[in-house]
Amino acid sequence: MRNNVAPPPPERRSSVHYSGGHDDFEEKFHFHLPNEFPPPEPMSKDKKAYPSKSVRNKPDRRPPPPPPNV
């Protein structure tokens, strides 16, 4: 004979997200200060190419389907 009451869910202590209530995210990981990073590369005045935009302009694409008749 089965009992119709579900057992309680297991504790999630083994979960990656379980912090135990006292660990802080910043204590777990080492974060660099902004002055520890190298300076960014200088901006160039070259024209940028965006391949995804050039694909949209190709004439061999099929036209969109007609709207459904309601």
C-alpha positions as CSV (number, residue, x, y, z in Angstrom):
1,M,0.0,0.0,0.0
2,R,1.4,3.4,-1.0
3,N,1.3,6.5,1.1
4,N,0.0,9.5,-0.9
5,V,2.2,12.0,0.9
6,A,5.4,13.0,-1.1
7,P,8.7,12.9,0.8
8,P,10.4,16.2,1.6
9,P,12.9,17.5,-1.0
10,P,16.5,16.8,-0.3
11,E,18.7,19.6,1.1
12,R,20.7,21.4,-1.6
13,R,24.0,21.6,0.3
14,S,25.9,19.9,-2.5
15,S,24.6,22.5,-5.0
16,V,27.0,24.9,-6.6
17,H,24.8,27.8,-5.7
18,Y,24.6,26.9,-2.0
19,S,26.5,29.5,0.0
20,G,25.7,28.3,3.5
21,G,24.4,31.7,4.3
22,H,27.7,33.2,5.3
23,D,30.0,33.1,2.2
24,D,30.1,36.2,0.1
25,F,30.6,36.1,-3.7
26,E,33.5,38.5,-3.6
27,E,35.2,36.4,-0.9
28,K,35.1,33.3,-3.1
29,F,36.8,34.9,-6.2
30,H,39.7,37.3,-6.8
31,F,38.7,40.4,-8.7
32,H,41.3,42.6,-10.4
33,L,41.3,46.4,-9.9
34,P,40.8,48.5,-13.0
35,N,44.4,49.8,-12.9
36,E,45.6,46.2,-13.1
37,F,44.4,45.8,-16.7
38,P,46.4,46.9,-19.7
39,P,45.1,50.0,-21.5
40,P,42.7,49.4,-24.5
41,E,44.0,49.4,-28.0
42,P,43.7,52.8,-29.8
43,M,40.7,53.3,-32.0
44,S,41.2,52.9,-35.7
45,K,39.5,54.9,-38.4
46,D,39.2,51.8,-40.6
47,K,35.7,51.0,-41.9
48,K,34.2,48.1,-40.0
49,A,32.7,45.1,-41.9
50,Y,29.6,43.5,-40.4
51,P,29.1,40.1,-42.3
52,S,25.6,39.6,-40.8
53,K,24.4,42.9,-42.5
54,S,25.9,42.0,-45.9
55,V,24.0,38.6,-45.8
56,R,20.7,40.5,-45.4
57,N,21.3,42.5,-48.6
58,K,22.0,39.5,-50.8
59,P,19.4,39.3,-53.7
60,D,19.3,35.5,-53.6
61,R,17.2,35.4,-50.5
62,R,13.7,34.2,-50.7
63,P,11.0,36.8,-50.0
64,P,9.1,36.4,-46.8
65,P,5.9,34.3,-46.9
66,P,2.6,36.1,-47.5
67,P,0.6,36.9,-44.4
68,P,-2.0,34.3,-43.4
69,N,-5.6,34.8,-44.5
70,V,-7.8,35.4,-41.5
